[in-house]
């Protein structure tokens, strides 16, 4: 079974203790899983949340490497209905269907508001209340982990109650969908999906950079939705004017409505965020510990939630109260892990050194066989060792689009299956990169 095969692959790459405590307890739900959507059932909510935070991206990458299809990985419990099933639930008579993967936990009610995000929150709430009537498009930008995606889903959840037709997608998913339908000669189905919704929510629009064909399609999708009075909400890590490789006509349209930025939260907001996350996860922390975490952590909200769940995991597994000493130890461990994050440059340098070529040649457009092989290896390793998406890797290497990255990964996988020596070479490179990064 595919799910078990993926779990075995993950087992080879993670600490044994994490496999035994968490991953081993997952069960692959074959009936609810599809080619682009894998469902794993966890024994309880704690395990589900831990796996989501730590390994959902990695599981998604392993599925993609195995099947060649970008896969949304859902970790749920027996008591929870599948998000996908909720989206596919048959509507009542005269009720439009929704096509979405909205996260039901991201709502306006549990979004912590402070001076750093007040403007974006208020704008998003107004748009949710009157979609297509105010601020169209709404363009939200800011750094990683500050709440942009939360606001997108909050708009979606608010309007699901109104029976609106909602599409949520990352721009990578939009591009994959477009490419697939183009190849299948079913482009009208694609347009029916994206141009007939009431609200279009697109995450990470900056990755549209340099994708001329997709930009053309998105331009016409945008125009049709806007003309019909349908709401468009976009997120990015930077304002439209600063996105290199984006057509001027798109930049202009993105500025038609309202641009709202989210800044890193100040200390008071971080304290409020930690308290809210503790409340949502059923975790109790003394004010002294909350204040310590707020003062000593970065502003990435996902990392803040991660450290809270990690504290709870330590406390639960060893039956120990969460003390200041434990909080300091866990936070120090988190910081050491962050320092060990592997960069694309590190991977390029190690591969170049091992294959006796220049790092600059790997990033070049050379079609020399040895350099092409090295480039493929770097892409394969990067998808396994870093959180970089296919569009971001394509951008890094100056490739036309993400399909070139997908092809490179498939080629390496095929060679690993056919050539034992090549697989050994890949395994050695993996070891050297991890070892070099831990020194």
C-alpha positions in Angstrom: 0.0 0.0 0.0 1.3 3.4 -1.0 0.8 5.0 2.5 2.8 2.3 4.3 5.6 2.6 1.7 5.8 6.3 2.3 6.0 5.7 6.1 8.8 3.3 5.6 10.7 5.9 3.5 10.1 8.5 6.3 11.4 6.0 8.9 14.8 5.8 7.2 15.2 9.6 7.5 14.1 10.4 11.0 15.2 9.6 14.6 14.1 6.1 15.7 12.5 7.5 18.9 10.3 9.8 16.9 9.2 7.0 14.6 8.3 4.7 17.6 6.5 7.5 19.5 4.6 9.1 16.8 4.9 7.9 13.1 4.5 4.3 13.9 1.0 5.0 15.3 -0.3 6.5 12.0 -2.7 4.5 9.9 -3.1 5.3 6.1 -6.7 5.7 5.2 -6.8 4.2 1.7 -10.6 4.7 1.2 -10.4 8.4 1.8 -7.1 9.0 0.1 -6.8 10.1 -3.5 -3.9 10.6 -6.0 -3.4 14.2 -4.8 -4.7 13.9 -1.2 -3.3 11.4 1.4 -5.2 10.9 4.7 -3.4 9.5 7.8 -5.3 8.7 11.0 -3.6 9.4 14.3 -4.6 7.8 17.5 -5.2 11.1 19.2 -5.2 14.9 18.6 -1.8 15.4 20.3 -0.1 13.0 17.9 -2.0 14.4 14.9 -0.8 18.0 15.8 2.7 16.9 16.4 3.0 15.1 13.0 1.4 18.0 11.2 3.8 20.4 12.6 7.0 18.3 12.2 6.5 16.1 9.1 3.5 17.0 7.0 5.7 18.8 4.4 8.2 15.9 4.4 5.4 13.4 3.8 4.1 15.5 1.0 7.5 15.6 -0.6 7.8 11.8 -0.3 4.5 11.3 -2.0 5.4 13.6 -4.8 8.7 11.8 -5.4 6.9 8.5 -5.4 3.9 9.4 -7.6 5.0 12.6 -9.5 1.9 14.3 -8.2 1.9 17.1 -5.6 0.0 15.7 -2.7 -1.9 17.4 0.1 -1.2 15.4 3.3 -4.0 15.4 5.9 -3.3 14.1 9.5 -6.6 13.6 11.3 -8.2 11.5 14.0 -11.0 8.9 13.9 -13.2 11.5 15.5 -12.5 14.2 13.0 -14.2 14.2 9.5 -11.7 14.6 6.7 -11.3 18.2 5.5 -11.5 16.9 1.9 -14.8 15.1 2.7 -16.2 18.3 4.2 -15.3 20.1 1.0 -16.9 17.4 -1.1 -20.1 17.1 1.0 -23.2 17.3 -1.2 -24.9 20.6 -1.0 -28.5 21.3 -0.3 -30.8 22.0 -3.3 -29.9 25.3 -5.0 -26.8 25.6 -2.8 -23.5 26.1 -4.8 -20.7 23.7 -4.2 -17.5 24.7 -2.6 -14.2 23.7 -4.0 -11.6 24.3 -1.3 -9.1 23.0 1.2 -10.0 25.6 3.9 -8.4 24.9 7.3 -11.4 25.0 9.7 -9.1 26.0 12.6 -8.1 29.3 11.0 -10.8 31.8 11.9 -11.1 35.4 12.8 -12.1 34.5 16.3 -8.7 32.8 17.1 -6.5 35.3 15.2 -4.7 37.4 17.8 -4.8 41.1 16.8 -2.2 43.6 17.7 -0.8 46.9 16.4 1.4 44.9 13.9 -1.5 43.3 12.1 -4.6 45.4 13.0 -4.9 47.0 9.6 -4.6 43.7 7.7 -7.0 42.0 10.1 -9.6 44.7 9.8 -9.3 44.8 6.0 -9.7 41.0 5.8 -12.8 41.1 8.0 -14.4 43.8 5.9 -13.8 41.8 2.8 -15.2 38.6 4.4 -18.4 40.6 5.3 -18.8 42.2 1.9 -16.9 40.1 -0.7 -16.6 41.8 -4.1 -17.9 45.1 -2.7 -14.8 46.6 -0.8 -11.1 46.3 -1.3 -11.0 44.1 -4.5 -8.4 42.7 -4.7 -7.1 42.6 -1.2 -3.4 42.1 -1.2 -1.7 41.1 2.1 2.0 40.9 2.4 4.6 40.2 5.1 7.2 37.8 6.3 6.9 34.1 6.8 4.7 32.9 9.7 3.1 36.2 10.5 -0.5 35.2 9.8 -1.2 35.9 6.1 -2.4 32.4 5.4 -4.5 32.4 8.6 -6.4 35.5 7.3 -6.9 33.9 3.9 -8.5 30.8 5.5 -10.5 33.0 8.0 -12.1 34.8 5.0 -12.9 31.4 3.5 -14.4 30.0 6.7 -16.5 33.1 7.3 -18.0 32.7 3.8 -18.4 28.9 3.9 -21.3 29.6 6.3 -22.9 31.8 3.6 -22.7 29.0 1.0 -20.3 30.9 -1.1 -18.2 29.1 -3.7 -14.6 29.4 -2.6 -11.3 28.4 -4.1 -8.2 28.4 -2.0 -4.9 27.5 -3.6 -1.3 28.3 -3.4 0.1 29.8 -6.6 2.1 26.5 -7.0 -1.2 24.6 -6.9 -2.7 27.0 -9.4 0.3 26.5 -11.8 0.2 22.7 -11.4 -3.5 22.7 -12.1 -3.1 24.9 -15.1 -0.3 22.7 -16.5 -2.2 19.5 -16.0 -5.3 20.7 -17.8 -3.3 22.2 -20.6 -1.7 18.8 -21.2 -5.0 17.0 -21.0 -6.6 19.5 -23.3 -9.3 20.2 -20.7 -8.4 23.9 -20.1 -12.1 24.8 -20.1 -12.5 22.7 -17.0 -9.7 24.6 -15.3 -11.3 28.0 -16.3 -14.7 26.8 -15.1 -13.2 26.0 -11.7 -11.2 29.2 -11.1 -13.4 31.7 -12.9 -16.8 30.7 -11.6 -16.2 31.0 -7.9 -17.4 33.8 -5.6 -14.1 34.2 -3.8 -10.6 33.3 -5.0 -7.9 33.0 -2.3 -4.4 32.7 -3.7 -1.3 32.2 -1.4 2.3 33.1 -2.2 1.6 35.0 -5.4 5.3 36.0 -5.6 6.1 32.6 -7.1 4.2 33.6 -10.2 7.4 35.5 -11.1 8.9 34.6 -14.4 6.1 32.2 -15.4 4.9 33.9 -18.6 2.3 31.3 -19.6 0.7 31.1 -16.1 0.8 34.9 -15.8 -1.2 35.2 -19.0 -3.8 32.8 -17.7 -4.0 34.4 -14.2 -4.3 37.8 -15.9 -7.5 36.7 -17.7 -8.8 34.9 -14.6 -8.3 38.0 -12.5 -10.0 40.2 -15.1 -13.1 38.0 -15.4 -13.6 37.6 -11.7 -13.1 41.3 -11.1 -15.5 42.3 -13.9 -18.1 39.9 -12.4 -17.7 41.5 -9.0 -16.1 38.4 -7.4 -13.7 38.8 -4.6 -9.9 38.2 -5.0 -7.5 37.9 -2.1 -3.8 37.5 -2.6 -0.8 37.0 -0.2 2.9 37.5 -0.8 6.1 38.1 1.0 6.5 41.5 -0.6 4.4 44.3 -2.3 3.6 43.9 -6.0 6.1 46.5 -7.1 9.0 44.6 -5.7 8.2 41.2 -7.3 10.8 40.8 -10.1 9.6 39.0 -13.2 6.0 39.9 -12.8 4.3 41.6 -15.7 3.5 45.3 -15.2 -0.2 44.8 -16.0 -0.5 42.3 -13.2 1.3 44.5 -10.7 -1.1 47.3 -11.7 -4.2 45.1 -11.1 -2.9 43.9 -7.8 -2.8 47.5 -6.7 -6.4 48.2 -7.8 -7.8 47.4 -4.4 -6.1 47.6 -1.0 -2.5 46.6 0.0 -2.1 45.7 3.6 1.1 44.6 5.3 1.7 42.5 8.4 4.7 43.4 10.6 6.4 41.1 13.1 4.4 41.1 16.4 5.6 43.3 19.2 6.1 41.7 22.7 2.6 42.3 23.9 1.1 40.6 20.9 3.5 37.7 21.1 2.4 37.2 24.7 -1.3 37.2 23.6 -0.5 34.8 20.8 1.2 32.3 23.1 -1.7 32.5 25.6 -4.2 31.9 22.7 -2.3 29.0 21.3 -2.1 27.5 24.8 -5.8 27.9 25.2 -6.6 26.3 21.8 -4.2 23.3 22.5 -5.3 22.8 26.1 -1.9 23.7 27.6 -1.3 25.6 30.8 1.8 27.8 31.2 2.6 30.1 34.1 2.8 33.8 33.2 6.6 33.8 33.9 7.1 31.1 31.3 4.9 32.8 28.8 6.8 36.1 29.2 10.1 34.3 28.9 9.1 32.6 25.6 7.7 35.8 24.2 10.9 37.7 25.0 13.3 35.0 23.7 11.5 33.7 20.5 11.4 35.1 17.0 8.2 36.5 15.6 7.3 33.5 13.4 3.8 32.4 14.8 4.1 28.9 13.4 7.4 28.5 15.4 5.8 29.9 18.5 3.0 27.2 18.2 5.6 24.6 17.5 7.6 25.3 20.7 4.4 25.2 22.8 3.5 21.8 21.4 7.0 20.6 21.9 6.9 21.7 25.6 3.6 19.9 26.0 5.1 16.8 24.3 8.1 16.7 26.7 5.7 17.2 29.7 3.3 14.5 28.6 5.9 11.9 27.6 8.1 12.1 30.7 5.2 13.1 33.0 6.9 16.3 34.1 5.5 19.7 34.9 6.4 22.5 32.5 8.9 24.5 34.5 11.0 27.5 33.6 14.0 25.1 33.3 12.2 22.8 30.9 11.1 25.9 28.8 14.7 27.1 28.6 16.0 23.7 27.6 13.4 23.2 24.9 13.9 26.7 23.5 17.7 26.2 23.4 17.2 22.9 21.6 14.9 24.7 19.1 17.5 27.3 18.4 20.1 24.7 17.8 17.8 23.0 15.3 17.2 26.3 13.5 20.9 26.9 13.3 21.2 23.5 11.5 18.8 24.4 8.7 20.3 23.4 5.4 20.6 26.1 2.7 20.6 25.6 -1.1 24.1 27.1 -1.2 25.4 24.4 1.2 23.9 21.6 -1.0 25.3 23.2 -4.2 28.8 23.5 -2.6 28.9 19.9 -1.4 27.7 18.4 -4.7 30.1 20.6 -6.7 33.0 19.6 -4.5 32.1 15.9 -4.7 31.6 15.9 -8.5 34.6 18.2 -9.1 32.8 21.0 -10.8 32.2 24.7 -10.0 29.1 25.7 -8.0 28.5 28.4 -10.6 28.3 25.8 -13.3 25.4 24.0 -11.4 23.4 27.2 -11.4 24.3 28.0 -15.1 22.2 27.0 -18.1 24.9 24.6 -19.4 23.6 21.4 -21.0 26.9 19.6 -20.4 25.9 16.1 -19.3 27.9 16.2 -16.1 26.6 19.6 -15.1 23.0 18.6 -15.9 23.4 15.5 -13.7 24.8 17.6 -10.9 21.9 20.0 -11.2 19.4 17.2 -11.0 21.1 15.8 -7.9 21.0 19.2 -6.2 17.3 19.6 -6.9 16.6 16.1 -5.6 18.5 16.8 -2.4 17.0 20.2 -1.9 13.5 18.8 -2.1 14.4 16.2 0.6 16.5 18.4 2.9 14.9 21.9 2.6 11.3 23.3 2.6 11.8 24.9 -0.8 8.9 24.4 -3.2 9.2 23.4 -6.8 8.6 27.0 -8.0 11.2 28.4 -5.7 13.7 25.9 -6.9 12.9 26.7 -10.5 13.4 30.3 -9.7 16.7 29.6 -8.0 18.0 27.7 -11.1 16.5 30.1 -13.6 14.3 27.3 -15.1 11.2 28.1 -17.1 8.8 26.6 -14.5 8.3 24.0 -11.8 7.8 21.1 -14.4 11.5 21.2 -15.1 12.1 20.6 -11.4 9.6 17.7 -11.3 11.3 16.1 -14.3 14.7 16.4 -12.6 13.4 14.6 -9.5 11.8 11.9 -11.5 15.0 11.3 -13.4 17.1 11.0 -10.2 14.5 8.6 -8.7 14.6 6.4 -11.8 18.4 6.3 -11.8 18.4 5.4 -8.1 16.1 2.5 -8.8 18.1 1.2 -11.8 21.7 1.9 -10.6 22.8 0.8 -7.2 26.0 2.7 -7.4 24.2 5.9 -8.1 21.9 5.3 -5.1 25.0 4.9 -2.9 26.3 8.2 -4.3 23.1 10.0 -3.4 23.1 8.4 0.1 26.7 9.5 0.7 25.8 13.1 -0.4 22.9 13.1 2.0 25.1 12.0 4.8 27.9 14.5 4.0 25.4 17.5 3.8 23.8 16.6 7.1 27.2 16.0 8.7 28.6 19.2 7.4 25.6 21.1 8.6 25.8 19.7 12.1 29.4 20.7 12.7 
